[in-house]
Amino acid sequence: MKQLENIDLRRADSMVKEIESIVTKYNMTYVEGLLHYMDLHSIDEEQVAQYVVGPLRAKIAKEASDLHLIMGEDEVTELEV
């Protein structure tokens, strides 16, 4: 895997903008766009996870919840009751 200095991850917003561009250009989901971004830059999930923030994180979480890859907030609340 490439080192982080090979790509501009110092600013999370530059990564988010690139992922948004990938999603739009290739008509991908945000999960697919993130995976494509990671593949393009030869980085793994541990390296990129800290930069998935804000609205991008929410969009990915929503998609993952819809696909039953993670539990959504409503499901967690129901289980805790």
Contacts in CASP RR format, 6 or more apart in sequence:
PFRMAT RR
TARGET T0000
AUTHOR 0000-0000-0000
METHOD contacts of the structure
MODEL  1
MKQLENIDLRRADSMVKEIESIVTKYNMTYVEGLLHYMDLHSIDEEQVAQ
YVVGPLRAKIAKEASDLHLIMGEDEVTELEV
1 42 0 8 1.000
1 43 0 8 1.000
1 44 0 8 1.000
1 47 0 8 1.000
2 41 0 8 1.000
2 42 0 8 1.000
2 43 0 8 1.000
4 43 0 8 1.000
4 47 0 8 1.000
6 41 0 8 1.000
7 41 0 8 1.000
7 43 0 8 1.000
8 14 0 8 1.000
8 15 0 8 1.000
9 15 0 8 1.000
9 47 0 8 1.000
9 48 0 8 1.000
9 51 0 8 1.000
12 51 0 8 1.000
12 52 0 8 1.000
12 53 0 8 1.000
15 37 0 8 1.000
15 48 0 8 1.000
15 51 0 8 1.000
16 51 0 8 1.000
16 53 0 8 1.000
16 55 0 8 1.000
16 56 0 8 1.000
18 37 0 8 1.000
19 30 0 8 1.000
19 33 0 8 1.000
19 34 0 8 1.000
19 37 0 8 1.000
19 56 0 8 1.000
20 56 0 8 1.000
22 28 0 8 1.000
22 33 0 8 1.000
22 36 0 8 1.000
22 37 0 8 1.000
23 29 0 8 1.000
23 30 0 8 1.000
23 32 0 8 1.000
23 33 0 8 1.000
26 32 0 8 1.000
26 33 0 8 1.000
26 36 0 8 1.000
28 36 0 8 1.000
29 63 0 8 1.000
30 56 0 8 1.000
30 59 0 8 1.000
30 60 0 8 1.000
30 63 0 8 1.000
31 60 0 8 1.000
31 63 0 8 1.000
31 64 0 8 1.000
31 67 0 8 1.000
34 48 0 8 1.000
34 52 0 8 1.000
34 56 0 8 1.000
34 60 0 8 1.000
37 48 0 8 1.000
38 44 0 8 1.000
38 45 0 8 1.000
38 48 0 8 1.000
52 60 0 8 1.000
61 70 0 8 1.000
61 72 0 8 1.000
64 70 0 8 1.000
65 71 0 8 1.000
65 72 0 8 1.000
65 75 0 8 1.000
71 79 0 8 1.000
END
